[in-house]
Amino acid sequence: METKTYIELIENNTIIIPEIQRDYAQGRKNNKIKEIRNNFLNDLIEQLTNKNESTPMVLDFIYGSTQENKSISFIPLDGQQRLTTLFLLHWYLKPDDSTILRDANGDAKFTYYTRISSKDFCNELVKCNLSEIKSKVKIIKDKISSKKDSCTSDEEKSMLQKEHESWTLSKGLMNQNWFAWSWRQDPTIKSMLVMLDAMDEKLSLLDASKMWEKLSRRAIVFHLLYLHDFNL
């Protein structure tokens, strides 16, 4: 058994969620999952914003096996939900110029084989600059606000207000040229977008650089068990 951070795991591995695994579920919209999502995010954020140097937050056990082809892949049997959330959290908090989530070809060091569209989305996401996406969303929201300020109809103001509120981080991503329309039907991508909006709502006013620094100092870890150690 090893104790690893997400960054330590992807230093020498690409994480591949295999076809036998279900879609990412922590971003589903039902009330039970929403409560689980909020509680998990709150725990992660509390750990990363704690001013005192605390003991690492341990996200229990993650089981999997390695597979060597052109590169080494880690294939989780259990823990894919937590790994996906950690992938999204690291993407959100990483410095804009960091390529830590990408391999030598520029592709994501985290990928889903459940659906090709999920794999393609991960590859495009890691090439994205969060600040640029949020800047574009802000420009659009500012234009909507200007229209709202100049209109006289209450009905039109209400419509513009709804449009303004609809421009979240996920809509900014879906508005990119690389985002295929068909991806809106992929359950894993839909859940990832919901999770990213939840992260943005909770993290947008916090200091991402300090939280990234804490991540780099092993603030969040998990126990890694390789199945070959048990002859499985």
Secondary structure in CASP SS format (residue, H / E / C, confidence):
PFRMAT SS
TARGET T0000
AUTHOR 0000-0000-0000
METHOD secondary structure of the structure
MODEL  1
M C 1.00
E E 1.00
T E 1.00
K E 1.00
T C 1.00
Y H 1.00
I H 1.00
E H 1.00
L H 1.00
I H 1.00
E H 1.00
N C 1.00
N C 1.00
T E 1.00
I E 1.00
I E 1.00
I E 1.00
P C 1.00
E C 1.00
I C 1.00
Q C 1.00
R C 1.00
D C 1.00
Y C 1.00
A C 1.00
Q C 1.00
G C 1.00
R C 1.00
K C 1.00
N C 1.00
N H 1.00
K H 1.00
I H 1.00
K H 1.00
E H 1.00
I H 1.00
R H 1.00
N H 1.00
N H 1.00
F H 1.00
L H 1.00
N H 1.00
D H 1.00
L H 1.00
I H 1.00
E H 1.00
Q H 1.00
L H 1.00
T H 1.00
N C 1.00
K C 1.00
N C 1.00
E C 1.00
S C 1.00
T C 1.00
P C 1.00
M E 1.00
V E 1.00
L E 1.00
D E 1.00
F E 1.00
I E 1.00
Y E 1.00
G E 1.00
S E 1.00
T E 1.00
Q E 1.00
E E 1.00
N C 1.00
K C 1.00
S C 1.00
I E 1.00
S E 1.00
F E 1.00
I E 1.00
P E 1.00
L E 1.00
D E 1.00
G C 1.00
Q H 1.00
Q H 1.00
R H 1.00
L H 1.00
T H 1.00
T H 1.00
L H 1.00
F H 1.00
L H 1.00
L H 1.00
H H 1.00
W H 1.00
Y H 1.00
L H 1.00
K C 1.00
P C 1.00
D C 1.00
D C 1.00
S C 1.00
T C 1.00
I C 1.00
L C 1.00
R E 1.00
D C 1.00
A C 1.00
N C 1.00
G C 1.00
D C 1.00
A E 1.00
K C 1.00
F E 1.00
T E 1.00
Y E 1.00
Y C 1.00
T C 1.00
R C 1.00
I H 1.00
S H 1.00
S H 1.00
K H 1.00
D H 1.00
F H 1.00
C H 1.00
N H 1.00
E H 1.00
L H 1.00
V C 1.00
K C 1.00
C C 1.00
N C 1.00
L H 1.00
S H 1.00
E H 1.00
I H 1.00
K H 1.00
S H 1.00
K H 1.00
V H 1.00
K H 1.00
I H 1.00
I H 1.00
K H 1.00
D H 1.00
K H 1.00
I H 1.00
S H 1.00
S H 1.00
K H 1.00
K H 1.00
D H 1.00
S H 1.00
C C 1.00
T C 1.00
S C 1.00
D H 1.00
E H 1.00
E H 1.00
K H 1.00
S H 1.00
M H 1.00
L H 1.00
Q H 1.00
K H 1.00
E H 1.00
H H 1.00
E H 1.00
S H 1.00
W C 1.00
T C 1.00
L H 1.00
S H 1.00
K H 1.00
G H 1.00
L H 1.00
M H 1.00
N C 1.00
Q C 1.00
N C 1.00
W C 1.00
F C 1.00
A C 1.00
W H 1.00
S H 1.00
W H 1.00
R H 1.00
Q H 1.00
D C 1.00
P H 1.00
T H 1.00
I H 1.00
K H 1.00
S H 1.00
M H 1.00
L H 1.00
V H 1.00
M H 1.00
L H 1.00
D H 1.00
A H 1.00
M H 1.00
D H 1.00
E H 1.00
K H 1.00
L H 1.00
S C 1.00
L C 1.00
L C 1.00
D C 1.00
A H 1.00
S H 1.00
K H 1.00
M H 1.00
W H 1.00
E H 1.00
K H 1.00
L H 1.00
S H 1.00
R C 1.00
R C 1.00
A C 1.00
I E 1.00
V E 1.00
F E 1.00
H E 1.00
L E 1.00
L E 1.00
Y E 1.00
L H 1.00
H H 1.00
D H 1.00
F H 1.00
N C 1.00
L C 1.00
END
